[in-house]
Amino acid sequence: MSQFSENEKRTILHILTMIMEADSVIHPKEVEYIKSLMKEFGLSTAEFDHMEMLDFDVLKNEFKMMDLEKQDLAKEYFVEMAKVDGFIHPKETELINKVLK
């Protein structure tokens, strides 16, 4: 598995946050999922809270600059976030597709 850079970790976590918020319902399982990834990435909640939220287009461009192996792994995270609450909302799917285009 590829090791994500700090910038790539931030990009993935911010896109995941956008997916979590896409349906206007933040489910506890979504929060739990993001916290587990933060731990896997070696980031604390405080570090994440202090990250500047970036514009969608900036996040999308940063995602596109990752190598294909990293993009594939990030896609798995995105899909998992969409389904972790037991329902994949169309707005979540739409956002994921916008990132991948």
N, C-alpha and C positions, 0 to 999 in steps of 0.2 A: 504494500500500500504506500502511496505517495505521502510524504510529509508535507503538510500544508504550511505555508509561510504565515506569519502573523497577519499580514494583510489579507491573505486568502481566508484565514479563519474568520476574520472580522466580516469579510464579504459574505461568507456562507451564513454566519449567524444573523446578519442583518436581513438577508433574503429570507431566512427561516422565520424571522420575526414578522416580516411582511406577509408571508404565507399564513402564519398563525392569526394575524389580524385581518386577513382578507374577507372572512365571512362575518366579521364584527362580533364574533363569539370566541373568547379565549377560554379554552377548556383546560382544566387542571393537568390532563395528560399531555397537552401541548407544552405547557410550562415545564413539566417534568422532563419531557424529551429535550427541550432546549437546554435545561440545566445539566442533563447527562452529557450532552455534546460539549458544553462548556468545560465540564470536568475532563472529558476525553481530550479536549484541545488544550487543557492546562490553563484555562482562564477562570478568574473568579467573577462572581456576580458584580462586584464593585468595579472591576476592570471593564466589564461589558457595559455597565450603566454609564461609565464615563466616556465611552466611545462616541464619537460624533456620528449621528445618523447621516448617511450619505444619500444623495439623490438616486432614484431608481436607475437612471441611465448610467451613472458612474458605477453602481454595483453590477449592472449587466455587463459593462465593458470589462470590469475587473474579473468577472466570472469567465468571460470569453478569452481572457489572456492566460487562464490556467491551461496546463497541458491536458490532453484528452483523458488520461487516467484520473486526474483530479476532478475534472468536470463530471466524469461518470460517477465517481463516488459522491460528489456534491448533489447530483441529480437524485441518487438514492436517498440522501438526507431530505431533499425537498419533497419527494413522494411520500416518504415515511411521515414527515410532518403533516402532510395533507390528510393522511389516513389514520393517524394515531388516535384521534378522537372518535373513530368508528364511522365517520361519514366524510367522504371527499366532496366538499362543496364546489360547485362550478366556478366560483370566484377564485378558489385556491388553484384549480386546474388552469384557469385563464392566466393567473400570475406566473405559474411555473412555465407555461408555454411561452409567455412574453420573455422570460429570462432565457429560455433555450433557443429562441429564434435568432 
